[in-house]
Amino acid sequence: MKKNKLKKGFFIVFEGGEKAGKSTVIKFLQNELTKCGLDVLITHEPGGTPLGKIIRKKLLKEEDGVSMNPIAKSFLFFADRAQHVSDIILPALVSGRIVLEDRFSFSTFAYQHYAMGVDLNFLLQADAFARQNLESNLIILLDIDPRIALKRGIDPRNPFETAKIEFHDRLRHGYLEMAHNDPEKWKIVDASKSADEVAKKVLEIVLIVVGKK
């Protein structure tokens, strides 16, 4: 499979555990980048396409006593990503837009491998096909101790938010390991600070990377 070579656009991925504050930061960033005259698109996984919305419901709600094992969940995430890349992300990048993505491949590795134990080699290979070898330009990790993050409120309908604290610790460890293994592309931001401080720090990083500072 050939790697997608994009002459335009910029792909920024936001990662982090539950209640890290990604959505708030992304909305702030979209507003500020738009002021700079940039064309910005916000999207997310899972659920960024019509098919993705159906998949998201299945992932977050196990009906009629039917449960999914981690490998089955992985395939659903990859199906969501394949559709999302083709329908949303690639067209936006080709047209020169800045894409702000709430979760991408790294969430799959953090949740399915580090937190749930699914084989990493399988995930890496399947993910490469699902994302059509598309690479992000920048990954922002909003890092926070899950014991602090989960005090911000838990949705009892979300099986990820209600998981045991050990799950969240493994998740955080996975994210930090990935970030430390690729420090040029990953930028770690302390998400335990106030929403305003976090948003301004992220904006500073992004403006430098996209050449606006």
Secondary structure, 3 states (H helix, E strand, C coil): CCCCCCCCCEEEEEECCCCCCHHHHHHHHHHHHHHCCCCEEEEECCCCCHHHHHHHHHHHCCCCCCCCCHHHHHHHHHHHHHHHHHHHHHHHHHCCCEEEEECCHHHHHHHHHHHCCCCHHHHHHHHHHHCCCCCCCEEEEEECCHHHHHHHCCCCCCCCCCCCHHHHHHHHHHHHHHHHHCCCCEEEEECCCCHHHHHHHHHHHHHHHCCCC
